[in-house]
Amino acid sequence: MSKPNITMPHRHTLRYEDEGAIIDFEVELLQKGIAFYRNSAKIISGKPQETETATKSVEKWIKSKFDHVEVDYS
């Protein structure tokens, strides 16, 4: 895989794009950071097997952009 492109097209959505895979994740902006709903992956295109790679990449990206990150595993 190439370097993924991660964007925030909406204040409640993070989008992961890499070689045809497009996966959206739910996030919530907080007073002092962001909440990342780790299990909220919605596959727009691609294969379900790509979800775990996307999840790890998005979580790493969020932690590099925000000082305070809450990860929700529910």
N, C-alpha and C positions, 0 to 999 in steps of 0.2 A: 504494500500500500504506500501511497505517496503521503506527503504531509497533509493532514486533514485541515479543512477550513471550518472554523467554528465562529459562528456569528450569533447575535442576539437581535433577530428581526422584530421582536415584540418584547415588551418588558416582562412578560411571563413565559417566554420561550427562548431556549437556546437551540441552535441548529448545528448539527454535525454533518459535514459533507466530505466524502472521500471516494473517488473512483466509482461514481454511480450510486453509492449509498447515501441516503438522506434520512437522518434520524433526528426527531425533535424531542426535547426534554422540557419538563415543566420546572420553572424556577419562580421564586417570589422575592421581590426586593424587600429588604428589611431596613429598619431605621439605620443600622450600622453595618450593613452587609447584604448577604443574599442567602436564601435557602434553596438547596438543590435537591429535588425529588428524584433520587437516584433510580428508582424503579418505575419511572414514568415514561420510559422510552416509547415513542410512537414511530414505527417504521413507515416512512413515506415511500421510500424505494430501497431496494437492497434485500439482503437475506437476514433472517433472525440471528444467525451466527455472528453477525457483525456488531450486534448490540453490546456485548461485553467490552469489545475494543473501543467502541464509541463512548460508552459510559466512562471508562477509565480516562480517555483523552479529554472528555468534557470536564470531568471532576478536576483533573490536573490544570486545565485551562482556567477554570473558575478560581481555583486557589491562587493562581498567578495574577489574577486581575482584582480580586477582592481581599481586603484584610480579614474580614470576618465571614466565614462560610459555615453554614449549618447544613449537614448532610442528613436527609431523611431517607431511611431505608424501608419505609412502609409502602 
